[in-house]
Amino acid sequence: MSYRKAVLDNGLRVLTSHMPHTRSVSVAFFVGVGSRYESDDEGGASHFIEHMLFKGTQRRPTARDIALAVEGIGGVLGASTGREATVYWVKVPRPHLEEALDVLVDLLRHAKFDPAEVERERHVIIEEINLTYDTPSDLVFLLNNRLLWPDHPLGRDIAGTKESVEALTREALLAYLKRHYRPDNTVVSVAGNVEHEAVVEWMAAHLGDWAPGEASAFRPAEDNQAEPRLRVQYKETEQAHLCLSVPGLPRDHPDRFNLRLLSCVLGEGMSSRLFTEIREKRGLAYSVDSYFSTMRDTGAVGVYAGTAPERLEDALEAILGELDRLRREEVPAEELTKAKEFVKGRILLQMEDSFNVAAWFGQQETLSTQVLTVDEVLAAVDAVTPADVQRVAKGLFRGDRLNLAVVGPLQSEEKLRRLLKL
Protein backbone atom coordinates (compact mmCIF):
# COMPACT_ATOMS: atom_id res chain seq x y z
CA MET A 1 0.00 0.00 0.00
CA SER A 2 1.35 3.41 -0.99
CA TYR A 3 0.35 7.03 -0.69
CA ARG A 4 0.44 10.26 -2.65
CA LYS A 5 1.59 13.62 -1.34
CA ALA A 6 1.03 17.25 -2.23
CA VAL A 7 2.28 20.39 -0.49
CA LEU A 8 0.18 23.54 -0.59
CA ASP A 9 1.80 26.95 -0.98
CA ASN A 10 1.47 27.57 2.77
CA GLY A 11 3.36 24.36 3.61
CA LEU A 12 0.40 22.14 4.50
CA ARG A 13 1.21 18.55 3.52
CA VAL A 14 -1.70 16.56 2.11
CA LEU A 15 -1.43 12.76 1.94
CA THR A 16 -3.93 10.34 0.44
CA SER A 17 -4.03 6.54 0.47
CA HIS A 18 -6.38 4.95 -2.04
CA MET A 19 -8.36 2.03 -0.55
CA PRO A 20 -11.00 1.21 -3.20
CA HIS A 21 -12.41 -1.75 -1.24
CA THR A 22 -13.39 0.26 1.86
CA ARG A 23 -16.70 1.90 2.63
CA SER A 24 -15.23 4.10 5.34
CA VAL A 25 -12.88 7.03 4.99
CA SER A 26 -10.60 8.40 7.70
CA VAL A 27 -9.05 11.83 8.01
CA ALA A 28 -6.27 12.64 10.46
CA PHE A 29 -4.71 16.04 11.05
CA PHE A 30 -1.28 15.71 12.66
CA VAL A 31 0.08 18.88 14.26
CA GLY A 32 3.79 18.75 15.06
CA VAL A 33 3.55 19.84 18.68
CA GLY A 34 3.29 18.00 21.98
CA SER A 35 4.23 18.26 25.60
CA ARG A 36 8.00 18.33 25.03
CA TYR A 37 7.62 21.73 23.33
CA GLU A 38 6.28 23.28 26.54
CA SER A 39 8.18 25.31 29.09
CA ASP A 40 7.51 24.54 32.75
CA ASP A 41 5.01 27.39 32.88
CA GLU A 42 3.26 26.00 29.80
CA GLY A 43 3.06 22.46 31.16
CA GLY A 44 -0.10 20.80 29.84
CA ALA A 45 -0.83 23.47 27.21
CA SER A 46 -0.80 21.05 24.25
CA HIS A 47 -3.24 18.74 25.99
CA PHE A 48 -5.43 21.62 27.24
CA ILE A 49 -5.74 22.99 23.69
CA GLU A 50 -6.68 19.56 22.36
CA HIS A 51 -9.58 19.51 24.84
CA MET A 52 -10.66 23.05 24.02
CA LEU A 53 -10.95 22.47 20.29
CA PHE A 54 -13.95 20.23 21.01
CA LYS A 55 -15.76 22.81 23.16
CA GLY A 56 -17.35 24.88 20.44
CA THR A 57 -16.80 27.01 17.32
CA GLN A 58 -18.76 29.89 15.87
CA ARG A 59 -20.70 27.55 13.58
CA ARG A 60 -20.99 24.73 16.13
CA PRO A 61 -21.25 26.59 19.46
CA THR A 62 -21.23 23.62 21.86
CA ALA A 63 -19.42 20.32 22.35
CA ARG A 64 -22.73 18.58 21.65
CA ASP A 65 -23.08 20.38 18.32
CA ILE A 66 -19.65 19.10 17.31
CA ALA A 67 -20.43 15.56 18.43
CA LEU A 68 -23.77 15.57 16.57
CA ALA A 69 -22.12 16.81 13.39
CA VAL A 70 -20.10 13.58 13.24
CA GLU A 71 -22.28 11.07 15.07
CA GLY A 72 -25.28 12.25 13.06
CA ILE A 73 -23.61 10.95 9.90
CA GLY A 74 -22.55 7.67 11.51
CA GLY A 75 -18.98 8.70 12.22
CA VAL A 76 -16.47 8.67 15.05
CA LEU A 77 -14.39 11.67 16.15
CA GLY A 78 -11.35 11.74 18.41
CA ALA A 79 -8.00 13.26 19.29
CA SER A 80 -4.89 12.56 21.34
CA THR A 81 -1.86 14.48 22.56
CA GLY A 82 1.62 12.99 22.65
CA ARG A 83 5.04 14.30 23.46
CA GLU A 84 5.86 15.34 19.90
CA ALA A 85 2.54 15.52 18.04
CA THR A 86 -1.18 16.04 18.48
CA VAL A 87 -3.69 14.29 16.21
CA TYR A 88 -7.32 15.10 15.44
CA TRP A 89 -9.19 12.47 13.47
CA VAL A 90 -12.55 11.42 12.13
CA LYS A 91 -13.81 8.21 10.52
CA VAL A 92 -17.07 8.30 8.55
CA PRO A 93 -18.92 6.47 5.79
CA ARG A 94 -17.42 7.46 2.44
CA PRO A 95 -20.40 9.57 1.23
CA HIS A 96 -19.86 11.95 4.17
CA LEU A 97 -16.18 12.77 3.57
CA GLU A 98 -16.65 16.48 2.91
CA GLU A 99 -18.81 16.92 6.01
CA ALA A 100 -16.12 15.23 8.10
CA LEU A 101 -13.40 17.43 6.62
CA ASP A 102 -15.50 20.52 7.34
CA VAL A 103 -15.84 19.56 11.02
CA LEU A 104 -12.10 19.05 11.52
CA VAL A 105 -11.16 22.27 9.74
CA ASP A 106 -13.73 24.15 11.81
CA LEU A 107 -12.18 22.82 15.04
CA LEU A 108 -8.63 23.63 14.00
CA ARG A 109 -9.31 27.10 12.67
CA HIS A 110 -12.31 28.46 14.57
CA ALA A 111 -12.41 27.11 18.12
CA LYS A 112 -13.93 29.76 20.42
CA PHE A 113 -12.03 29.14 23.66
CA ASP A 114 -15.03 30.52 25.53
CA PRO A 115 -13.75 31.76 28.93
CA ALA A 116 -16.40 29.83 30.85
CA GLU A 117 -15.53 26.65 28.95
CA VAL A 118 -11.82 27.18 29.63
CA GLU A 119 -12.50 27.27 33.36
CA ARG A 120 -14.79 24.25 33.21
CA GLU A 121 -12.29 22.23 31.21
CA ARG A 122 -9.48 23.23 33.57
CA HIS A 123 -11.27 21.34 36.34
CA VAL A 124 -11.84 18.34 34.05
CA ILE A 125 -8.12 18.13 33.26
CA ILE A 126 -7.15 18.41 36.91
CA GLU A 127 -9.45 15.46 37.61
CA GLU A 128 -7.72 13.61 34.78
CA ILE A 129 -4.39 14.27 36.49
CA ASN A 130 -5.85 13.13 39.82
CA LEU A 131 -6.98 9.90 38.16
CA THR A 132 -3.41 9.17 37.11
CA TYR A 133 -2.21 9.58 40.69
CA ASP A 134 -5.03 7.34 41.90
CA THR A 135 -4.19 4.60 39.36
CA PRO A 136 -0.98 2.83 40.41
CA SER A 137 -0.44 1.16 37.04
CA ASP A 138 -0.44 4.62 35.40
CA LEU A 139 1.44 6.43 38.15
CA VAL A 140 4.38 4.02 38.00
CA PHE A 141 4.99 4.91 34.34
CA LEU A 142 4.91 8.61 35.17
CA LEU A 143 7.46 8.10 37.96
CA ASN A 144 9.67 6.06 35.65
CA ASN A 145 9.62 8.78 33.02
CA ARG A 146 10.84 11.22 35.66
CA LEU A 147 13.78 8.91 36.31
CA LEU A 148 14.58 8.61 32.60
CA TRP A 149 14.32 12.34 31.90
CA PRO A 150 14.71 14.22 35.20
CA ASP A 151 13.92 17.95 35.17
CA HIS A 152 12.95 17.75 31.50
CA PRO A 153 9.60 18.13 29.67
CA LEU A 154 9.82 14.48 28.59
CA GLY A 155 9.69 13.44 32.22
CA ARG A 156 6.50 15.37 32.88
CA ASP A 157 2.93 14.13 32.55
CA ILE A 158 1.59 15.07 29.11
CA ALA A 159 -1.41 16.62 30.91
CA GLY A 160 0.93 18.86 32.94
CA THR A 161 0.84 19.34 36.67
CA LYS A 162 -2.11 20.56 38.67
CA GLU A 163 -0.18 23.74 39.38
CA SER A 164 0.69 24.45 35.73
CA VAL A 165 -2.86 23.71 34.53
CA GLU A 166 -4.27 25.99 37.22
CA ALA A 167 -1.97 28.80 36.03
CA LEU A 168 -2.63 28.52 32.28
CA THR A 169 -4.71 31.47 31.09
CA ARG A 170 -6.91 31.69 28.02
CA GLU A 171 -4.44 34.18 26.56
CA ALA A 172 -1.52 31.82 27.13
CA LEU A 173 -3.36 28.97 25.42
CA LEU A 174 -4.23 31.12 22.40
CA ALA A 175 -0.63 32.33 22.13
CA TYR A 176 0.62 28.72 22.24
CA LEU A 177 -1.98 27.75 19.62
CA LYS A 178 -0.91 30.57 17.30
CA ARG A 179 2.76 29.66 17.70
CA HIS A 180 2.41 25.96 16.93
CA TYR A 181 -0.81 25.39 14.97
CA ARG A 182 0.52 26.37 11.55
CA PRO A 183 -0.03 24.83 8.11
CA ASP A 184 3.72 24.31 7.70
CA ASN A 185 3.64 22.30 10.94
CA THR A 186 0.62 20.19 9.97
CA VAL A 187 0.01 17.04 7.95
CA VAL A 188 -3.45 15.89 6.84
CA SER A 189 -3.71 12.23 5.89
CA VAL A 190 -6.81 10.81 4.21
CA ALA A 191 -7.37 7.09 3.61
CA GLY A 192 -10.27 5.40 1.86
CA ASN A 193 -11.88 5.26 -1.55
CA VAL A 194 -10.75 8.79 -2.40
CA GLU A 195 -9.17 10.58 -5.31
CA HIS A 196 -5.97 12.44 -4.53
CA GLU A 197 -6.63 15.43 -6.76
CA ALA A 198 -10.10 15.98 -5.31
CA VAL A 199 -8.79 15.93 -1.72
CA VAL A 200 -5.96 18.35 -2.54
CA GLU A 201 -8.39 20.68 -4.29
CA TRP A 202 -10.71 20.70 -1.26
CA MET A 203 -7.82 21.41 1.10
CA ALA A 204 -6.52 24.24 -1.04
CA ALA A 205 -9.97 25.81 -1.15
CA HIS A 206 -10.58 25.59 2.59
CA LEU A 207 -7.08 25.87 4.07
CA GLY A 208 -5.12 27.76 1.45
CA ASP A 209 -5.54 31.01 3.40
CA TRP A 210 -4.07 29.53 6.58
CA ALA A 211 -0.92 31.58 7.17
CA PRO A 212 2.41 29.85 7.95
CA GLY A 213 4.75 30.96 10.71
CA GLU A 214 8.12 30.49 12.33
CA ALA A 215 9.26 26.97 13.19
CA SER A 216 9.48 26.12 16.91
CA ALA A 217 12.16 24.01 18.56
CA PHE A 218 12.08 21.69 21.55
CA ARG A 219 14.64 21.16 24.28
CA PRO A 220 16.91 18.23 23.31
CA ALA A 221 16.91 15.14 25.46
CA GLU A 222 19.79 14.87 27.91
CA ASP A 223 21.58 11.55 28.25
CA ASN A 224 23.86 11.76 31.26
CA GLN A 225 22.83 8.73 33.31
CA ALA A 226 25.82 7.04 34.91
CA GLU A 227 24.24 4.95 37.69
CA PRO A 228 20.96 3.15 38.43
CA ARG A 229 18.00 5.29 39.52
CA LEU A 230 15.26 4.19 41.91
CA ARG A 231 12.00 5.75 43.01
CA VAL A 232 9.59 4.06 45.44
CA GLN A 233 6.26 5.70 46.21
CA TYR A 234 4.29 4.35 49.12
CA LYS A 235 0.65 3.66 48.38
CA GLU A 236 -1.87 1.39 50.08
CA THR A 237 -2.53 -1.08 47.29
CA GLU A 238 -3.02 -4.83 47.04
CA GLN A 239 -0.25 -5.12 44.46
CA ALA A 240 3.17 -3.60 44.03
CA HIS A 241 3.50 -2.08 40.55
CA LEU A 242 6.95 -1.90 39.04
CA CYS A 243 8.29 -0.29 35.89
CA LEU A 244 11.89 -1.06 34.97
CA SER A 245 13.41 0.79 32.03
CA VAL A 246 16.58 1.82 30.24
CA PRO A 247 17.14 4.64 27.73
CA GLY A 248 16.19 3.43 24.27
CA LEU A 249 16.69 4.51 20.65
CA PRO A 250 15.56 7.53 18.63
CA ARG A 251 12.73 7.00 16.16
CA ASP A 252 14.87 6.75 13.01
CA HIS A 253 17.79 4.81 14.50
CA PRO A 254 19.14 2.07 12.20
CA ASP A 255 18.55 -0.51 14.96
CA ARG A 256 14.87 0.33 15.46
CA PHE A 257 13.64 -2.87 13.79
CA ASN A 258 16.07 -4.96 15.80
CA LEU A 259 14.65 -3.32 18.93
CA ARG A 260 11.12 -4.06 17.74
CA LEU A 261 11.94 -7.76 17.60
CA LEU A 262 13.80 -7.66 20.90
CA SER A 263 10.74 -6.23 22.65
CA CYS A 264 8.50 -8.84 21.06
CA VAL A 265 10.70 -11.72 22.19
CA LEU A 266 10.98 -10.25 25.67
CA GLY A 267 7.44 -9.39 26.59
CA GLU A 268 4.81 -9.06 23.87
CA GLY A 269 2.11 -11.71 23.80
CA MET A 270 1.34 -14.83 25.81
CA SER A 271 4.25 -16.76 24.29
CA SER A 272 6.87 -14.14 25.19
CA ARG A 273 9.69 -14.85 27.59
CA LEU A 274 8.40 -12.62 30.39
CA PHE A 275 4.88 -14.03 30.23
CA THR A 276 6.17 -17.58 30.14
CA GLU A 277 8.69 -17.19 32.97
CA ILE A 278 7.07 -14.65 35.28
CA ARG A 279 3.43 -15.69 35.00
CA GLU A 280 3.18 -19.23 33.65
CA LYS A 281 6.21 -20.88 35.28
CA ARG A 282 6.61 -18.91 38.51
CA GLY A 283 3.19 -17.38 39.12
CA LEU A 284 4.75 -14.07 40.16
CA ALA A 285 2.38 -11.74 38.30
CA TYR A 286 -0.90 -11.61 36.45
CA SER A 287 0.16 -8.73 34.22
CA VAL A 288 3.68 -8.50 32.83
CA ASP A 289 4.85 -7.12 29.50
CA SER A 290 7.54 -5.13 27.76
CA TYR A 291 7.28 -1.88 25.85
CA PHE A 292 9.39 0.57 23.91
CA SER A 293 8.86 4.14 22.81
CA THR A 294 10.77 6.25 20.32
CA MET A 295 11.08 9.99 19.82
CA ARG A 296 13.17 12.21 17.57
CA ASP A 297 16.30 12.12 19.73
CA THR A 298 15.66 9.57 22.46
CA GLY A 299 13.55 6.62 23.51
CA ALA A 300 12.83 4.10 26.25
CA VAL A 301 12.67 0.34 26.64
CA GLY A 302 10.97 -1.13 29.66
CA VAL A 303 9.01 -3.77 31.51
CA TYR A 304 5.87 -3.39 33.60
CA ALA A 305 4.59 -5.91 36.14
CA GLY A 306 2.09 -6.01 38.97
CA THR A 307 2.83 -8.47 41.76
CA ALA A 308 2.19 -9.19 45.43
CA PRO A 309 4.35 -6.85 47.58
CA GLU A 310 6.07 -9.76 49.29
CA ARG A 311 7.10 -11.17 45.89
CA LEU A 312 8.34 -7.94 44.38
CA GLU A 313 12.03 -8.78 44.78
CA ASP A 314 11.50 -12.20 43.16
CA ALA A 315 9.73 -10.60 40.22
CA LEU A 316 12.45 -7.99 39.79
CA GLU A 317 15.19 -10.63 39.87
CA ALA A 318 13.35 -12.72 37.30
CA ILE A 319 12.88 -9.72 34.98
CA LEU A 320 16.53 -8.73 35.27
CA GLY A 321 17.43 -12.34 34.53
CA GLU A 322 15.53 -12.21 31.25
CA LEU A 323 17.26 -8.96 30.25
CA ASP A 324 20.63 -10.52 31.00
CA ARG A 325 19.72 -13.65 29.04
CA LEU A 326 19.10 -11.54 25.94
CA ARG A 327 22.60 -10.08 26.37
CA ARG A 328 24.31 -13.43 26.92
CA GLU A 329 22.56 -15.63 24.36
CA GLU A 330 21.40 -15.25 20.81
CA VAL A 331 17.66 -15.74 20.36
CA PRO A 332 17.10 -19.16 18.74
CA ALA A 333 16.16 -18.92 15.07
CA GLU A 334 12.76 -20.55 15.61
CA GLU A 335 11.85 -18.13 18.40
CA LEU A 336 12.92 -15.14 16.32
CA THR A 337 10.86 -16.38 13.37
CA LYS A 338 7.82 -16.56 15.64
CA ALA A 339 8.45 -13.01 16.79
CA LYS A 340 8.77 -11.80 13.21
CA GLU A 341 5.46 -13.36 12.25
CA PHE A 342 3.85 -11.84 15.35
CA VAL A 343 5.07 -8.35 14.45
CA LYS A 344 4.24 -8.64 10.76
CA GLY A 345 0.83 -10.09 11.49
CA ARG A 346 -0.09 -7.22 13.80
CA ILE A 347 0.93 -4.72 11.13
CA LEU A 348 -1.02 -6.43 8.36
CA LEU A 349 -4.16 -6.83 10.47
CA GLN A 350 -4.20 -3.19 11.51
CA MET A 351 -3.78 -2.00 7.94
CA GLU A 352 -7.23 -3.28 7.00
CA ASP A 353 -8.65 -0.21 8.80
CA SER A 354 -8.75 3.16 7.04
CA PHE A 355 -7.83 5.11 10.17
CA ASN A 356 -4.74 2.99 10.78
CA VAL A 357 -3.66 3.55 7.18
CA ALA A 358 -4.13 7.32 7.51
CA ALA A 359 -2.18 7.27 10.77
CA TRP A 360 0.60 5.06 9.36
CA PHE A 361 1.56 7.61 6.71
CA GLY A 362 0.53 10.76 8.58
CA GLN A 363 2.55 10.02 11.68
CA GLN A 364 5.68 9.14 9.73
CA GLU A 365 5.37 12.26 7.59
CA THR A 366 5.07 14.37 10.74
CA LEU A 367 7.77 12.79 12.89
CA SER A 368 10.21 10.77 10.80
CA THR A 369 12.90 11.59 8.28
CA GLN A 370 11.46 9.08 5.81
CA VAL A 371 8.07 7.49 5.17
CA LEU A 372 8.20 3.71 4.78
CA THR A 373 5.51 1.61 3.17
CA VAL A 374 4.15 -1.48 4.86
CA ASP A 375 6.14 -3.73 2.52
CA GLU A 376 9.35 -1.87 3.32
CA VAL A 377 8.80 -2.33 7.05
CA LEU A 378 7.95 -6.01 6.63
CA ALA A 379 11.18 -6.49 4.68
CA ALA A 380 13.15 -4.72 7.40
CA VAL A 381 11.60 -6.98 10.05
CA ASP A 382 12.46 -10.09 8.02
CA ALA A 383 16.08 -8.92 7.74
CA VAL A 384 16.70 -8.94 11.52
CA THR A 385 19.11 -11.65 12.69
CA PRO A 386 19.70 -13.22 16.12
CA ALA A 387 23.06 -11.44 16.25
CA ASP A 388 21.30 -8.10 15.65
CA VAL A 389 18.98 -8.63 18.59
CA GLN A 390 21.80 -9.68 20.91
CA ARG A 391 23.94 -6.70 19.87
CA VAL A 392 21.11 -4.26 20.67
CA ALA A 393 20.45 -6.00 24.00
CA LYS A 394 24.11 -5.67 24.95
CA GLY A 395 24.10 -2.00 24.09
CA LEU A 396 20.89 -1.13 25.95
CA PHE A 397 20.71 -3.43 28.95
CA ARG A 398 23.44 -2.03 31.18
CA GLY A 399 23.47 -1.86 34.95
CA ASP A 400 24.34 1.82 35.07
CA ARG A 401 21.34 2.65 32.84
CA LEU A 402 18.60 0.94 34.87
CA ASN A 403 15.61 2.95 36.10
CA LEU A 404 13.17 1.36 38.54
CA ALA A 405 9.93 2.91 39.76
CA VAL A 406 7.67 1.11 42.22
CA VAL A 407 4.26 2.03 43.60
CA GLY A 408 2.85 0.02 46.48
CA PRO A 409 2.82 -0.60 50.23
CA LEU A 410 6.60 -0.61 50.63
CA GLN A 411 8.49 0.98 53.50
CA SER A 412 12.07 0.37 52.40
CA GLU A 413 13.96 0.52 49.15
CA GLU A 414 17.35 -0.80 50.24
CA LYS A 415 16.86 -4.38 49.04
CA LEU A 416 15.56 -3.16 45.68
CA ARG A 417 18.59 -0.93 45.34
CA ARG A 418 20.91 -3.88 45.98
CA LEU A 419 19.10 -5.94 43.32
CA LEU A 420 19.18 -3.19 40.71
CA LYS A 421 22.16 -4.35 38.68
CA LEU A 422 23.09 -6.33 35.59
N, C-alpha and C positions, 0 to 999 in steps of 0.2 A: 504494500500500500504506500502510495506517495502523496505528495501535496504540491500545490502551486502557491506562489507568493507574489504579491505586488506591494509596492511601497508608495503611498500617497505623497504629494508634495510636502506635506507637513511632517512627514516621518512615520506616520501610522503604518504598521506592517499588517497586511491582510493575507491570511492563509486560508486555503480551502482544500478539503479532502473529499474527493468524489466517492460516494458510497451508494451506487444506484440501486442496491437491493434493500435499502433501509426505508422505513416509513417515518422515522423520526429524523429530526435535524437538531444538532446542538451547536450553540454559540458560546464561546468563552472569551472574555476580555481579560488579558493578563496585563497588569500594571506592574512595572518593575520597581516596586517599593514594598518594604516590609519592616519588621521591628528593628532590624540591625541598622537601619538608616536613621533611627531616632536618637536624639540626645537624651540624657537622663531626664531632663525636664519634659521632653516630649514622649516619654515612655507610655506606650499604649495608643499613640495617636493613629497609627496605621489601622489597628483593629477597631478603634472608636469610629473612624471614618467609614470603614466597611459597614458597621452597624447603621450609621446615620444615612447612608445612601438608600436604605430601605424604608426610611421614615417619612417619605413624602416628597413630591416635586410640585411644580406649579400645575401641571396637567393632571397629576395623580396625587392629591393632597395628603392622603393618609397611607399608612402601611397596608391597610386592608385594600385600598384601591390598587396598590401595586400587586398585591397577592392575587386579587381577582383578575387583573389584566392577564396574568399567566395561567392561573388555575382555571379560569373561565374558558380557556381554549385547550384545556387538557394537558397543560405543561407543568414543568417543575422548574423552580428558580432557586438559586443558592449562591453562596460566596464563601470564601475562606481567606484568612490572612496567614502568611508564613513569615519567615525571617527575611526573605529576599524578594517576595512577590505577593501580590494580592490578586485573586481571581474572582470574577463575577460571571455567572454562567446561567444558561437557560436551555432546557430541552423540551421541544414541542413537536406535535405532528407536523409533517412537512408543509401542508398547506398554510400553516400559520407562521412561517419563517419571518416575514416582514413585521408582523405584530411583535414577535419576540425580540427582533432587533431594535424596534422602536422603544420597547420597555427598557432594555439595557442602556441604550444611548441616553434616554431620559434620566435614568439614575445617575449615570456618570457625568452628565453635563448640567443637570438642572435640579439636583437635590437642594431642598430648602434650608436644611439645618435650622429648623424652627427652634428658637431658644427654649421653649417649654419641652420640646422633644429631646433636646440635648441634655437637659437636666434629668429627664426621666430615664434616658438611656444610660446616663452616667451611673445611676443606681443599679440598673440591670447588669452592667459590666462589672461593677464592684461585687455583685452577688456571684457572677461568673468566676471572679478571682477567689472569692470565699469558697466556692465549690471545689476549686482545685486544692485548696488547703485542707478541705474536709475529706478529700479523696486520696488516701495514702498511695494508691497505685499511680496517681497523677503527680502528686507532690514529690515522690521520689525521683521522677524524671527531672522536675524543675530543680531540685537540689543538686542532681548530678550535673546538669548543665552549668550551674554556678561553679562547680568544681572544675569543669572543662574550660570554661571561659570566665574566670573571676574578674569582676569589675569591668565587664564588657557587655554591650548590648546583646550579644549572642547568649549570654548567661542569664538574661532576664526573661521573665514570662512574656510571651507575645502580647498578652492583654495588658501589660504594664503592672505597676504596683497600685495599691489602693491610693497611696499618696499622690502618685503622678496623675492618675485618672481624675482624682478629686480636683487637681490643680489645672487641668486642661480647660481652657476657655473656648468658646465658640470661635473667637477670632484666631486663636492659635490653630485650631483644627482647619479652618478655612485657609490660613496661610500655608499650612503643611500640604493641604490638598492642591493648592495652586502651584506649589513648588514641585510636586512629584507627579500629579495626574496630568500628564502631557502626552500628546499624540506620539512624539518621538520616544516616549518611554512606555508605549503600549503596543500590544500585539492582540489582534482579534483573529481567532481561529474558528472556522465554521466547518462542520463535518456532516455529511448527509447527501441526499440526492440533489445536489446543488450545482449550478454552473458558475465557474470562477468569475467570468466577466460580469455576470449579473450582480454577484456579491460585491465586487470591487466598485461597480458603478453605484450601488446603493450606499456604500460607505463613503465614497467621494461626495455624493450629494448631501449626506447627512452629517458627515464629520470633517469635510474638507475645510471648513472655516475654524476648526479647532486649532488654536495657535500653539506652536512649539515653544520650548523654553530652554533654560540652561540645564545641563546634565548635573545630577547630584551624586556625590560620592558617599561611601560608607567607611567606617573605621575598620581597617584591616584586622583580621584575627591575629592574636598574639600567641606564639607557641614557645613558651619558656618553662614548661614543666620539667622538673629535674628530680622529683621524688613523688611517691604515692600520696594521694589526697583522700581524706576520709571525712565524711559528715554524717553524724547520727542525730536524728531528731526524734525525741521521745514523743510517743503518741499511744494512747490506750487503744490498741487494736488487737484483734484475735491473731492476726498474722504479722510477721515482720516482712516488709517489702524492701527488696534490695535492687539496686541498679549499679552494675559494674561496667565501666567503660574505659576506653582509651581514645586518644585523638585519632581521627580517621584520615580520609583522603578527600581532596577537593573534587568537585563535580566532574571535571574533565581530565582527571588524572589517568595516565595510561593503564594503571592497574585497577581501574574501577570495575571491570568485568571479573577480574580475579577475585576482588573483594565481594562482589555479588555472589559468587559461587561459594566462597569461604563462609559467608553468613548463612547461606542455605544449608550447607553441610552442618554447621554448628548448631543452628537453632530454629530453622524454619520448617514447620510441619511436624506431623506425629512420628515420622521416621527419622528425624534429625538426631544428632548425637546428644544434645542436651535433654530433649524429651525422653529419649530412650534411657539415658543414664540417671537423670535426676528424678524423673517421674516413674517410669515403668520399672526400672531395676531397683531403685533405692527408696521410692515413695517419699521423697523429700519435699515435693511441691506439686500442687495441682497445675499452676500456671508457670511456665518457664519458656522463654524464647529469646532469640537474638534479634538485633536490629542494626541498621546502619543508616546514617544520614550524610548527605553531601551538600556542600555549599561552594561558592565561587573559589574560596581560598582556604577552606578547612572542612572538617567533617568529624564524625564520631562513629565508633563501633561499640556496641554494648550488649549486655545481657540483663534481662529483668526476670525476677522470680519472687513469688510469694510463698513463704514457708512458716512453719510454727517457730516462734521465737527461740525455743530451746534447741532447734535444729538448724538455726541460721548458720553457725560456723561450719557444720557439715555440708550444707548447701554451697556455701562460698568455696570451701575446699574442693568440692566436686566440680564446680564451674571453672575454677582456676586450673584444675587438672585437665579439663577438656581444652582450654586455651593452650596449655603447654603441650598437649598431645598434637595439636595442629602445627606447633613449631617443630616438634621432634620427628614427626612421621609424615610422609606423604600420604595424602588421601588415596585409598585404593581406587583403581580405575573404575571398578563397578559402582562404587559409592559416588564417585564424581559424575559418572554418566547419569545416575539417578537424579542427582542434583541439577544437572543440566536440563534434563527433561522436565523437572519440576519448574524451573525458572522459565523455560521456553513455553511450557504449557500455560502458565499463569499469564504470560504476555499475550499469547494467541487468544486465549479465552476472553481477556479484557478488551481486545481490539474488535470484538463483534459489536460493541456498544459505541454509538456515535459520539457520546460525550468523551469517552476514553480516547477516541481517535483525535478529537479536537484538542484534548489536553496533552496528548502525546507530542504533537507538533508545536502547539502553542507554548508549552512550558519550556521545551528545548530552545525555541526561537528566542524566548525571553531571557533565559538563564545560561545557556551553553554557548560555546564557541562554534559548535557545529550541530546540525540537525541530522540525526540518523534515522533511517527508515527501520521498520520492524525487521526486515530481512537482514539488514546490516548488523543490528543488535544480536539477532539469533546467530549469525555467523561468528560474531565476537565471542559469544558465550560458548559456542562449540569449540573455539580455538583454545580455550583455557586448559592448561595441563596440571597434573598433580604438583609438579615442581613450581608452577606459578603460584598456586594456592599456598604452598609451604613457604615460599619466599615472602609473600605478603604477610603471612602469620608471623614470621620471624621479625619482620620490620615493625609490625604494629604492636604485638603482644610482648611488651617489655615491662619489667617490674617498676621502673621509675616513671612509667606513664599511666599507671593504674589510678582510676578514680572510683571510689565506692561511696554511694549514698544509701542510707538505711533509714526507714521510717517504721517505728514500732515501739513496743514496751521494753526498751533496753536502757539500762542504767549506766553501762560501761562500754567503752569502745576499745579498751586495751587489747583484748584478745583478737578482735577484728584487725586492729592495726598490725599485730604480729603476723597474722595470716596473709596480709595484703602484700604478696610478693610472688614473683615468677622466677 
